[in-house]
Amino acid sequence: MRRRGICRGRASRVHSRLRDGDESVAGGNFGSAEFGGGGKGEGLIARALALTQGEEGRLRLGTLNMLRGMALAGQAITVLFVHFALGFNLPLSACLLAIAVGAAFTAILNVAYPAQHRPSDLAAFLYLAFDQTQASAVLFLTGGLQNPFTLILLAAVVIASSSMNLRYALALGGYTLALITVLAITHLPLPWEDGAELTLPPLYVAGSWIALMLSLGFTTIITFRISSEASRRQAGYAAMEIALASEQKLAALGSLAAAAAHELGTPLGTIAVVAKELQRELPKDGPLAEDAKLLRQQVDRCREILGRLANHHESDGLGPDARLPLLALLDDLAQPHRSLKVQVTIEGADDSPVVRLMPELRYAVGNLIANAADFADRLVRVTAMWDEARIVVRIRDDGPGFASEVLAKLGEPYVTTRPGHAALTDEQLGPAQPGQGHVGMGLGFFIAKTLLERTGAELTFGNAFDGGASVTMAWPRGRLEAPPIG
């Protein structure tokens, strides 16, 4: 896990003492001369630093500080405009003091951390909770829930829901609801013209509280769900690219082996001719005859190895121009999954079309056959059909089939079909840490589906009428069939 960078300025010295075990800091001696007088600011920074030693969050501190700065500037402009331009009587000094506290907090964070620093979810939660408290203090001084600017409290909840784990988003939503409740019960009068006191009916205030409560719940849940789905798909695509890169590296390695076999064939042939001439010209009982014979044997061995490399490249179907008959490809992909327990059969007519061996095709179809073999009781049937327009491949097993609750979501990232393996929950895979440490939990079908769609396939998942799972892939024939040679 990556740790945070060392903070700048004076905070870096405090952090170093904390890390190295300085007794005046780590030992809790906050009353010493080190933290007396002007050192109180360093003590506050040091305590704040301790909150950031968890996993990195998604939010940059610079973004949080910028949003807080914009909110504080808006509060200051609004308060000054209402007091001086509209002439409404309000506790100006107290409002400006609350705004100044927020500005001071932002300045401390700017000194303690670089702008690119990413605080942990706990630290980000505390920063946003401070923002909510500061904004609520200004609202308390200017009418409480009667102030139409109370809606600004929803902004921090949206930020938390879109970038933090669910427990922190719910905690901030609950804390905000508590602040709104306090503002509904107790607050200073709403500023009004000529020093008059405007009091709204209690029923209106109660309605505003209910509306804000529902808005909090709605924005928290919906924003979190949308962000989680985006993170799931992003993590799934990342895993798919890793799998595809591995398959492409294998194809590149095969092409390199074939190229090496071709390029080395000519110089080895020359060496073989020279060795043969030497063997012919040297006396058979001379001291160099055995060396010439050994040289020819080693050259023949090298040519045999290079020939196997070239043949292996062709048989594995590696390389940009590789091709195989469809049934031969399916048989090759099914071979690793045949065992005494499970039989994998390939069915189709004899005149199967010759298809291009794309890495996406090999990986995805092999993955689906492997999944069927894992769930089959005894038999997996891979059937290939084609006509002038389409090529269709169907994979069926005699296992339990897809569960109904899984079938509707199959092909989405982090949806697993394996019994005893639960798909990741929103708490495990929220927008804060997408997929970290959970690669392989329900990604197989998503990767296979996405890769096959890249080749032009249409996928259909279902259960056969006589039991077992069925996966059907259909391509336009021109997308899959290899062009004629020459």
Residue pairs with C-beta under 8 A, 6 or more apart in sequence:
1 55
2 56
3 53
4 52
4 53
4 56
4 117
4 118
5 114
5 117
6 12
6 15
6 16
7 15
7 45
7 49
7 112
7 113
7 114
7 117
8 111
8 112
8 113
8 114
9 111
9 112
10 41
10 42
10 45
10 111
11 42
11 45
11 46
11 49
11 111
11 112
11 113
13 42
14 25
14 42
14 43
14 45
14 46
14 49
15 46
15 49
17 24
17 25
17 26
18 25
18 26
18 46
18 49
18 50
23 29
24 32
24 34
24 35
25 34
25 46
29 35
30 43
33 39
34 42
35 42
35 43
41 108
44 108
45 108
45 111
45 112
48 108
48 112
48 123
49 112
51 119
51 120
51 122
51 123
51 126
52 117
52 119
52 120
52 123
53 120
54 120
54 121
54 122
54 123
55 120
55 121
55 433
55 436
56 118
56 119
56 120
57 118
57 119
57 120
57 121
57 123
57 124
57 163
57 164
57 432
58 118
58 163
58 164
58 431
58 432
59 118
59 119
59 124
59 159
59 163
59 164
60 115
60 116
60 117
60 118
61 109
61 113
61 114
61 115
61 116
61 117
61 118
61 119
62 115
62 116
62 117
64 109
64 119
64 124
64 127
64 128
65 106
65 109
65 110
65 115
67 155
67 159
68 102
68 105
68 106
68 127
68 131
69 103
69 106
71 102
71 131
71 135
71 152
71 155
72 99
72 102
72 103
72 106
75 95
75 99
75 135
75 138
76 96
76 99
78 149
79 90
79 92
79 95
79 96
79 99
79 138
79 142
82 88
82 90
82 142
82 191
83 89
83 90
83 92
83 191
86 193
87 193
88 191
88 192
88 193
89 191
89 192
89 195
90 141
90 142
90 191
91 141
91 188
94 141
95 138
95 141
95 142
98 134
98 137
98 138
98 141
99 134
99 138
101 134
102 130
102 131
102 134
105 130
105 134
109 127
113 119
119 127
121 164
121 165
121 168
121 432
122 168
124 160
124 163
124 164
124 168
125 160
125 164
125 168
125 171
125 172
128 156
128 159
128 160
128 172
129 172
129 175
131 156
132 153
132 156
132 172
132 175
132 176
132 179
133 179
135 152
135 153
136 153
136 179
136 182
136 183
139 145
139 147
139 149
139 150
139 153
139 183
139 187
140 182
140 183
140 186
140 187
140 188
141 187
141 188
142 149
142 188
142 190
142 191
143 187
143 188
143 189
143 190
143 191
143 198
144 150
144 183
144 184
144 186
144 187
144 188
144 190
145 180
145 183
145 184
145 187
145 205
145 208
145 209
145 212
146 187
146 190
146 198
146 199
146 200
146 205
146 208
147 190
150 180
150 183
150 208
150 212
151 212
153 176
153 179
153 180
153 212
154 176
154 212
154 215
154 216
154 219
156 172
156 176
157 169
157 172
157 173
157 176
157 216
157 219
157 220
158 219
158 223
160 168
160 169
160 172
160 173
160 220
161 169
161 173
161 219
161 220
161 221
161 223
161 224
161 227
161 431
162 223
162 224
162 226
162 227
162 431
163 227
163 431
163 432
164 172
164 430
164 431
164 432
165 427
165 430
165 432
165 433
166 224
166 426
166 427
166 430
167 427
168 432
169 220
169 224
170 220
173 216
173 217
173 220
176 216
177 212
177 213
177 216
180 209
180 212
180 213
180 216
181 209
184 205
184 206
184 208
184 209
189 197
189 198
189 199
190 197
190 198
190 199
190 200
192 198
224 426
224 430
224 431
225 426
227 430
227 431
228 426
228 429
228 430
228 431
230 431
231 429
231 430
231 431
231 434
231 435
232 412
232 413
232 414
232 424
232 429
232 434
232 435
233 413
234 434
235 413
235 414
235 429
235 434
235 435
236 413
236 414
236 435
236 443
236 446
236 447
236 450
237 450
238 435
239 413
239 435
239 439
239 440
239 443
239 447
240 443
240 446
240 447
240 450
240 451
243 363
243 447
243 451
244 359
244 360
244 363
244 451
247 359
247 360
247 362
247 363
248 359
250 318
250 359
251 318
251 319
251 320
251 322
251 359
253 318
254 312
254 313
254 316
254 318
254 319
254 322
255 313
255 318
255 319
255 320
257 309
257 310
257 312
257 313
258 309
258 310
258 313
258 314
258 318
258 319
260 306
260 309
261 306
261 307
261 309
261 310
261 313
262 310
264 302
264 306
265 303
265 306
268 299
268 302
268 303
268 306
269 303
271 295
271 299
272 296
272 299
272 300
272 303
275 292
275 295
275 296
275 299
276 296
278 288
278 292
278 295
279 289
279 292
279 293
279 296
282 288
282 289
282 292
283 289
313 319
314 322
316 322
316 332
317 323
317 324
317 329
317 332
317 357
317 362
318 357
322 356
322 357
323 354
323 355
323 356
323 357
323 482
324 332
324 354
324 355
324 357
325 352
325 353
325 354
325 355
326 348
326 352
326 353
326 354
326 355
326 384
326 386
326 391
326 393
327 346
327 348
327 352
327 384
328 352
329 355
329 357
329 361
329 362
329 365
330 346
330 348
330 365
330 382
330 384
330 393
331 346
333 362
333 365
333 366
333 369
334 344
334 346
334 369
334 380
334 382
336 366
336 370
337 344
337 369
337 370
337 373
337 380
338 344
339 373
341 378
342 373
342 376
342 378
342 379
342 380
343 378
343 379
343 380
344 369
344 373
344 379
344 380
344 382
345 379
345 380
345 381
345 382
346 382
346 384
347 381
347 382
347 383
347 384
348 383
348 384
348 385
352 384
352 386
353 386
353 391
353 477
353 480
353 481
354 481
354 482
355 361
355 391
355 480
355 481
355 482
356 480
356 481
356 482
358 455
360 451
360 452
360 454
360 455
361 451
361 452
361 455
361 480
363 447
363 448
363 451
364 447
364 448
364 449
364 451
364 452
364 455
365 393
365 448
365 452
365 473
367 444
367 447
367 448
368 395
368 445
368 448
368 471
369 380
369 382
369 395
371 417
371 444
371 445
372 380
372 395
372 396
372 397
372 399
372 469
372 471
373 380
373 397
374 418
375 397
375 399
375 400
375 417
375 469
376 397
376 398
376 399
376 468
377 397
377 398
377 399
378 398
379 397
379 398
380 395
380 396
380 397
380 398
381 394
381 395
381 396
381 397
382 393
382 394
382 395
383 393
383 394
383 396
384 391
384 392
384 393
385 391
385 392
385 393
385 394
386 392
386 477
387 477
388 477
389 476
389 477
390 474
390 475
390 476
390 477
391 474
391 475
391 477
391 480
391 481
392 472
392 473
392 474
392 475
393 472
393 473
394 470
394 471
394 472
394 473
395 470
395 471
395 472
396 464
396 468
396 469
396 470
396 471
397 468
397 469
398 467
398 468
399 468
399 469
400 467
400 468
401 463
401 464
401 467
401 468
401 469
402 410
402 417
402 461
402 462
402 463
402 469
403 417
406 415
406 416
406 417
407 461
407 462
407 463
409 415
410 417
410 445
410 461
411 445
411 446
411 449
411 459
411 461
412 446
413 442
413 443
413 446
414 423
414 424
414 429
414 435
414 438
414 441
414 442
414 443
414 446
415 423
415 442
415 445
415 446
416 422
416 423
416 441
416 442
417 442
417 445
421 441
421 442
423 441
423 442
424 435
424 438
424 441
424 442
428 438
429 435
429 438
445 461
449 459
452 459
452 473
453 459
455 475
455 479
455 480
456 475
456 476
456 479
456 480
457 473
457 474
457 475
458 473
458 474
458 475
459 471
459 472
459 473
460 471
460 472
460 474
461 469
461 470
461 471
462 469
462 470
462 472
463 469
463 470
464 470
